[in-house]
């Protein structure tokens, strides 16, 4: 937003960039997690830490999903805000054009 004498303006391109950046970040979170992934059933049954490690990894995965999911929702919200502003701008421009044309 840029303050001006009439209120504010919104940079629609910047909102689009922010939405894409948030979406890319969510993808990066999941990609990083998958690179570090291992199958729980491949953890040795004889290892005394098996249960603790698997529980900890599942907790980390749930946290990763919350972060990635929240970031995706942020991206969707930013895109919806951008689209809403763009639609409002188009409607306002159309109304102004009608008034000027009908003068």
C-alpha positions in Angstrom: 0.0 0.0 0.0 1.2 3.5 -0.8 -0.3 6.4 1.2 -1.6 9.3 -0.8 -3.9 12.3 -0.3 -7.0 10.2 -1.3 -6.4 7.2 0.9 -4.1 4.5 -0.4 -3.3 2.5 -3.5 -2.5 -1.2 -3.7 0.2 -2.6 -6.0 -1.6 -5.5 -7.6 1.7 -6.9 -9.1 3.3 -6.9 -5.7 0.4 -8.8 -4.2 0.7 -11.4 -7.0 4.5 -11.7 -6.3 3.8 -12.2 -2.5 1.2 -14.8 -3.3 3.6 -16.7 -5.6 6.4 -16.4 -3.1 4.2 -17.8 -0.3 3.2 -20.7 -2.6 6.8 -21.4 -3.6 7.8 -21.4 0.1 5.1 -24.0 0.9 6.5 -26.2 -2.0 10.1 -25.7 -0.7 9.1 -26.8 2.8 7.6 -30.0 1.5 10.5 -30.6 -0.9 13.0 -30.2 1.9 11.0 -32.6 4.1 10.8 -35.3 1.4 14.5 -35.1 0.8 15.0 -35.9 4.5 12.3 -38.6 4.6 12.8 -42.2 5.6 10.3 -45.0 6.0 9.3 -45.7 9.6 9.1 -49.4 9.0 12.8 -49.4 7.9 13.9 -48.3 11.4 15.4 -51.3 13.1 12.9 -53.0 15.5 15.8 -53.8 17.8 16.8 -50.1 18.3 15.6 -48.9 21.7 15.1 -45.4 20.3 12.8 -46.6 17.5 9.5 -45.5 19.1 10.9 -42.2 20.3 12.4 -41.3 16.9 9.3 -42.3 15.0 7.1 -40.3 17.3 9.4 -37.3 17.1 9.5 -37.5 13.2 5.7 -37.7 13.0 5.4 -34.7 15.3 7.9 -32.8 13.0 5.9 -33.9 10.0 2.7 -32.6 11.5 4.4 -29.3 12.2 5.7 -29.1 8.7 2.2 -29.7 7.3 0.8 -27.0 9.5 3.4 -24.6 8.3 3.1 -25.5 4.6 -0.7 -25.6 4.8 -0.8 -22.2 6.5 1.6 -20.8 3.9 -0.6 -22.1 1.1 -3.7 -20.6 2.7 -1.8 -17.2 2.9 -1.0 -17.5 -0.8 -4.6 -18.2 -1.7 -5.8 -15.3 0.5 -3.3 -12.9 -1.1 -4.3 -13.9 -4.5 -8.0 -13.5 -3.6 -7.3 -10.0 -2.2 -5.4 -9.1 -5.4 -8.3 -10.3 -7.6 -10.8 -8.4 -5.4 -8.9 -5.2 -5.8 -8.5 -5.7 -9.5 -12.3 -6.4 -9.9 -13.1 -3.3 -7.8 -10.7 -1.2 -9.9 -12.3 -2.4 -13.2 -15.8 -1.8 -11.8 -14.9 1.7 -10.7 -13.2 2.5 -14.0 -16.3 1.3 -15.9 -18.6 3.4 -13.8 -16.4 6.5 -14.3 -16.3 5.8 -18.1 -20.2 5.6 -18.2 -20.5 8.9 -16.3 -18.1 10.7 -18.5 -19.7 9.2 -21.7 -23.2 10.1 -20.6 -22.3 13.8 -19.8 
